[in-house]
């Protein structure tokens, strides 16, 4: 590979002193906080277990880079903000990133990493998803009383000739349609799907797998399935009712439901005419669609504002007052959209540019592992601080992207960071928290 030495850059002088920037700092890193990642990875034991899910038919006596070290290299790279495999042609020589993966030698090149990605298959995807669930289960010291499983899908835009690409009428571009499942801030499933299928496809199967796994560990736990109207399917609701899983799901309004809700909608309209402020009224309806075998409870949010009527419907098995269930329980699912944004925008889960299907699914799960590490730093190291609710990119900026000089000899490695970094105290406290077990 050609070694391109960039010419020095001159900046405007200060007090007649010329200022230059040179790219010759072989022992300087912009990722001085990268060593937080192996600390949280050791605590969660993610990368080691994830590496066991990847097929490896290489002659082990001739390899230089193990599957585990390459997996760490890619996952840590995503956590540090490097989305492209080509970045690793330079990063492989970064002393701090090398040390984070447990090596003092240059790491794998982008072609080597690409070949590993192409070894991923269906079994790999299943095992990595189950690893995310196992990590969630292991994080509890005592059984939780209740778990809310948030399901949602989003678009993953594509620009090439990838397998299973398709034009989606709602998003109006070529994309995939990944399914995400979260329990609070914890990622439990990242499942890539073609876009030319039902938006709820396989969600019932995923719900069953998750329920079986969680109840195997905690037989008495209460599980609630929460999703928007795109997941309102009679098969899913019937399965939940047969298996003791509660649900609260958005429901598409139709002529029958709107007719049933007319008195409440009229009440909201009259209130709006008097106050000229947005009005909300809630009521319960007992509704049975033709395809349903029985009537179910449907909550109507009758809203009226300057643009007119805005009814919303939610079908649920939960007991309680309609207003509280809608505003406090159902609307809380909107927080999941922030978690999806972290996946797509901060961990580059939409970097599915491989032509083959399973490597793209693998890339999405690598982003999920990167998210799990940063969420672990947030959960273990930042609780009670002003960064306790920080996004992954904020954690990256404050704690990982630290300029430092790396000095080493045969006995030790010193990472010398600036004493003027405003986050030094925070970094010290996070390291102490991760060390405390």
N, C-alpha and C positions, 0 to 999 in steps of 0.2 A: 504494500500500500504506500502511495506517495506521501512523504512527510512534508506537509505544507507549513512552512514557518511564516507566520503573519508579520508584516512590517510593523515597527513601533508606530503608535499614534500620538500625535502632538496635540495638546489642548492649549487653550489660551493661557498665557503667562500670568503669574501672580507676583506682584512686586518685582517685576523684571526677571523672575526666575522661570525658566522654561519647564514645562510639565510634559512628561512622556508616559505612555502606557506600553509595556512590553509583555509579550505572551511567552515568557520563558520560565515561569515558576513551576518547575517540575514537582516541587514538594509543597504546593499551595492548593488548597481545596476550597470550594464554595459550599461543601456539604459537611461541615465540621460536626453537625449534630447527627450524622448518619448512624453513629454507634448507639443511639437510642433504639434503633430498629432491631438489632440482634438481642437487645435486652428484653424488649416486649415479646419478640418472637420466642425466646427461650421460655418466658413465663407462660405463653399460650401453647407452645410446641406446635406451631402451625406448619412451618416450611418443611420440617423433617417429615411429618406425617403426609403432607401434600406430595412430597417427592416420591413416596411409595405408591402413589396412584398413577404414576407416569410410566408407561412401558419403556424398557431399556434393553434392547437386544445387542448392545455394543459389547465388544470384547473387553471385559473389565480390566484385563491386564495391560491394555494399551491406551486407556483413556487418561486424559489430564484433568478434565473438568467433570466432577460428579454431577448427577442429576440434582442433588440437593443444593450444591453450590450455585448451579446455573439458575435454579428456581429462586434462590435468595437474591441473586443478582438482578433478576427481572422484577421480582416483587418489591425489593428495596428501591429499585430504579423508579418504578411507578409511584411509590410513596414519596420519593424525592422530587417528583415532577417531570420525569423523563419518559415520555410516552412512546418513543420510537426506538425500535431495536438498533437502528443505525447509530443512535446516541452512544451505545455501548462500545463502539469502535474507539472512542476517546475515553469514555468513563472506565473502561477496563483497566486503565492505567492510573486511575485516581487512587492515591494511597489510602484515603479514608474509606471509600466504598469497598476497596479490596479487604481492608481490615474488618469491615462490618460483615462480610461474607465468610470471614475466618481464614483469609488467605493473605499472604504477603507477596504473591506473584501476580502477574497480569491475569485478569479474568477472561472469560470466554468472549470470542468475537461475535458479531451479529449473525454471520452464517451458522455458527455452531448453535447459537440460541434459537435460530429459526428452525434448524433441524430438530431440536428438542420439541418445539411447539408442534411440529408436524407429526410427532409421535403420539400426541394426545388423541383419544378416541372416546366413544360413548361411555365406556366404563370409567375413564378418567373423570369425565364431567360429573357422573353420578357420585363417585367417591369424594370429589372435592366439595360438592354441595352437601353431602352428608357430614363432611369434616366441619363445615361451618355450623351445622346443627350440633354436632358433638361439642364444639368449643362453647357454644351457647349453654348447653346443659352443664358442662363442667364449671361454668362460672358461678353457679349457685351453691352456697354452703348448705342451704335448706330448701325444701321444695317450695316453689312459688304457689300461691293460691289461685292465681289467674294469669293467663297469657293471651294477649290479643295479637292475632296474626293478621298483619296488613298485607293485602295483595294489590298489586297494581302493575300496569304495563306502560311502556313508553316506546317511542320510536328511536331506532338506531339507524341513522341515515347512512346510506352507502353510495359510493360513487363509481364503482367498477362493475365487474361481471361476477360477483361473488355467488357461490351456490345459494339457492333458495332466496335470492333477492326478489322483491316484488314491489309494484307501485301500490301505495296505500291511499285510498280515496280520501280518508279523513286528514292525514298528514300531508297529502299532496306531494309526495316524493317517493323515490325508491328507498326502501328501508327494511330492517328486521323489526320484530316486535317482541323484545325481551320481556320476560315476566320476572318481577322482583317480589320477594317476601321478606318483611321485616317484623321483628318483635321489638317494639320500641326503637332504639337506635342500632340494634343488632341485626346484621344481615344473615338470613337463614337460607336464601335461595336466590341464585342468579341464573336464569334459564333462558338461553337464546332460542327464539322461535322464528319461523318464516312469517312474513307479514300478510301473506295471502290466505289467512285462516282466521277463524273466530278468535276475537281478542281474549276470550276466556278459555281457549283450548288448553287442555291438560291441567287447568287450575284445580279441578276436583281431585285428580290423581295426586298432584303435589300436596294438596291439603290432607289427603289420606295418609301419605307417607310421613308427613310432618306430625300428624296426630298420633300415628302408631309409635313413632320414635319418642315423642314427648311423654306419652302415657306409659311407655315401657319403663321410663325412668321415674315418672310421677303419676301413678294410676289415678290419683284423686284430683289432679289439677283441672281447673275449669279452662276450657279453650273457647275463644270467641273468634270467629271468622269475620273480618271487616273488609269491605271493598266497595267500589262505586258501582253504578248501574251496569257497567260493562260485564260484571261477573254475576248478575242476577240470572241464574239458571235453575230450572226446576230440579234437575238431577242433583245439583250441589246442595240445594236447600233440603231436599228429601234425605240425602245422605247425612247431612248434619243432624237432622231430627232423629234419624234412626240410631245415630252413634253418640248422642248426647253432646254435640258441639253446638253452642249458641252462635247466632249470626246477626249481623246488622249490615244490610246491603242496600245500596241505592237501587231504586226501582223506576223504570221508565214510565212516565205518565201516559195514560191513554184516555180515550173518551169516557170510559166507565169511571175511572178514578177521578177524573176532573168533574164529572157530574156528581159523584158522591161528595166531593169537596166543595161544591158551589156555595153552601151556606157559610162556611168558614172563609172562603175567598171573598165573599161579599162583605163579611164583617171587616176584613182587613182593608177592603177598598173604601168603605165608608169612613173608617178611622183615618185613612190617608187623606181623604177629601177634607176632613176637618183640620188635620194637623199639617198637611203637606210635607210630612216626614215619612221615611220608609217605615212600614208597619209589618209586623210578623205575628201570626197566630198559628197555634198548633192544635192538632186534633188526631184522634185515633180512628182508623177505618178498618172494617173487616172485609177483606177482599179475596176473592178466589178467581184467578184467571181460568179460562177454559182448559188450559193445559195442566192446571194444578189439580190435585186430587182432593184438596181441602182448602178452606179459607185460612188466610194468614193475617196477622196484624200488620197494617201499613200505617206509618206515621206521615201525616201531611204537614209540611211547612207551607202555610199560606202567606206569601209575601206580596206586598203591593208597594210600588214606588213610582217615581215620575215616568218611568218607561212602561208602566202597566203591571199586569199580574205576572208573578214569577213563582208558580207552585213547584214544590219538590217533594218527592216521595221516597220513603225508606221502609223496607220490609225487615222485620226483626222478630226474634224469639225472646228478646230481653224484656224483663219486667221493669216498670218504672214510669215516671211521668214523661209524656211525649216530648216536651220542650227540652228537658234535661238529656234525654237519650239522643236527641238530634244534635243539640249544640255542644254538649260535653263529651259524648261518646262518638257519634258518627263523624262530626266535623273534625275531631282530633286526628282523623286519618290523613288530613292535609299535611301533617308534619312529615309523613312518609315521603311526600314529594321532595322535601328538602334532602332526604337521605338519597333519593334517586339522583338528584342534582349533584350530590357529592360523588356518586359513582361515575356519572357521565362527564362532569366538568372537572372534578378534582383528581379522579383516579383513572380517567380516560377509558372507561368501560365501553365506549362507542368506537374505540380504535380497532374496528373489525374489518381490516383491509385485506386480509388473506383471501385468496380465491376459494379455499376449501372451508367446509362447514365446521368441522370439529376443532381445528386450530382457532377459529374465531370464537367458538364457545369457550375454549381454553383461555384465550386472551381476556374474555369477560370475567372469568373466574379468577385469573391472576389479579385483576383490578379489585375483585371482591376480597382477596387475601390481603392486598395492600390496604384496603379500607379497614379490614379487621385489625390490622396492626395499629393504624392511626386511631381508630376508635378505642383500642386497648390503652394507648397512651392517654387519651382523653379520660377514660374511665378510671384507670389506676393512678395516673400521675397528676391530673388536673382537677380532680374533684375539690370543690370548695374554693377554686380560684376564679378569676375573671375570664379564664379560658375554658371553663367547665362545659360551655355550650358552643365552643368555637367550631367552625367548619374545618374540614381536613386541610384545606389549602392555607388557612390561618395557622393551624398547628405546624404545618410544613414551614411556613415563612418565619414563624417566631422561634421554633426550636430546632429545625433541621438545616435550614439554609443559613449556615454560619460560616463566614470566611475564616480560615485558619491556616497556619503553617504546620506542616507535618515533618517532624525530625525523628529519625530512627537510627539505631545502631543494633548490634547483635544482642543487646540486653533489654532494650525497651524502646517504645515509640512514644513520642511526646506530641500532643496536638496543642498548639499555642493559638488561642483565640484572642480577640481584642478585649481589653478590659473595659472598653466603652460600649460594649453591646448592652442595650437596655434590658435584655432578657436573660442575663447571666444568672441572676438569683432564681428566676423561674426554672431555668434549665437545671440548676443544681438541685432544686427541690424535686423535680421530676425524676432525676437519676436516683435520688435517695428513696423516693416512693417505689420505683421499680425494683430497687435492690431489697426492699423490706419484705419481700415475699408476698 
